[in-house]
Amino acid sequence: MLKGGMQGMMKQVQKLQADMERKQQELRNKTVSEESGGGMVRATVNGQKELISLEINDEVISVEDKEMLEDLIVAAVNKAIESASKMAEEEMASLTKGIIPPGMNIPGL
């Protein structure tokens, strides 16, 4: 049984909740950037998976290449969201290390 019984466990859960809320705030301020088209389009996403900025190189802005530009934008944003997800998972995993058994999925973590 856990040290301190049920009361000790409740304190650990409350601390974990507070730590998770703090980490979520930190993730809002952390960003990742990804490129597509060899740097023609660059997307920046925060740890909450929100698109923060999108940069498009002047060379690809052309009416004739509209579909290619749209594809590059989608690719850059998707890469950035994937990187942000990985960053958030790693950050949250550092909080639950040793508390939640490996492989156990808990919604929101």
C-alpha positions in Angstrom: 0.0 0.0 0.0 1.1 3.6 -0.6 2.9 5.4 2.1 0.3 7.4 4.1 -2.6 5.3 2.8 -5.5 6.9 1.0 -4.7 10.4 2.2 -1.2 10.1 0.8 -2.5 8.9 -2.5 -4.9 11.8 -2.7 -2.1 14.3 -2.1 -0.1 12.6 -4.9 -3.1 12.9 -7.3 -3.6 16.5 -6.4 0.1 17.3 -6.9 0.0 15.5 -10.3 -3.1 17.5 -11.4 -1.4 20.8 -10.4 1.8 19.7 -12.2 -0.2 18.8 -15.3 -2.0 22.1 -15.4 1.4 23.9 -15.0 2.8 21.8 -17.8 -0.1 22.5 -20.1 0.5 26.3 -19.6 4.2 25.7 -20.4 3.3 23.8 -23.6 1.2 26.8 -24.7 4.4 28.8 -24.7 6.6 26.2 -26.4 6.8 26.0 -30.1 8.1 23.7 -32.9 8.6 24.7 -36.5 8.6 22.4 -39.5 9.2 23.1 -43.2 8.1 21.6 -46.5 9.2 22.1 -50.1 12.8 22.5 -49.0 12.0 25.5 -46.8 9.5 27.1 -49.1 6.8 26.9 -46.4 7.4 27.0 -42.7 4.7 26.3 -40.0 5.1 27.0 -36.3 2.8 25.3 -33.8 2.7 25.5 -30.0 2.5 22.6 -27.6 -1.3 22.9 -27.6 -1.3 22.1 -31.4 -2.3 25.6 -32.4 -0.9 27.1 -35.5 1.1 30.2 -34.4 2.6 31.3 -37.7 3.0 30.4 -41.3 5.8 31.7 -43.5 5.7 31.4 -47.3 8.7 32.0 -49.4 8.0 34.6 -52.1 9.3 32.2 -54.8 6.2 30.0 -54.4 3.6 32.7 -54.5 2.1 32.3 -57.9 -1.4 31.9 -59.2 -0.3 29.1 -61.5 1.2 27.2 -58.6 -1.8 27.6 -56.2 -2.3 23.8 -55.8 1.4 23.2 -55.1 1.4 26.0 -52.5 -1.7 24.6 -50.8 0.0 21.1 -50.7 3.1 22.6 -49.2 1.1 24.5 -46.5 -0.8 21.3 -45.5 2.5 19.3 -45.4 4.3 21.9 -43.2 1.3 22.3 -40.8 0.9 18.6 -40.4 4.6 18.1 -39.7 4.5 20.9 -37.1 1.4 19.4 -35.4 3.0 16.0 -35.3 6.2 17.5 -33.8 4.1 19.4 -31.3 2.2 16.3 -30.3 5.5 14.4 -29.7 6.9 17.3 -27.7 3.7 17.4 -25.5 3.7 13.7 -25.0 7.4 13.8 -23.9 6.7 16.7 -21.5 3.6 15.0 -20.0 5.4 11.7 -19.7 8.1 13.3 -17.6 5.4 14.2 -15.0 3.9 10.7 -14.8 7.1 8.7 -14.9 7.0 6.1 -12.1 3.4 6.9 -11.3 1.6 5.5 -14.3 2.7 2.0 -15.5 4.2 2.0 -19.1 1.6 1.3 -21.8 -1.3 2.4 -19.6 -3.2 5.1 -21.6 -5.0 7.8 -19.6 -7.1 10.3 -21.5 -5.6 13.8 -21.5 -2.1 12.6 -20.8 
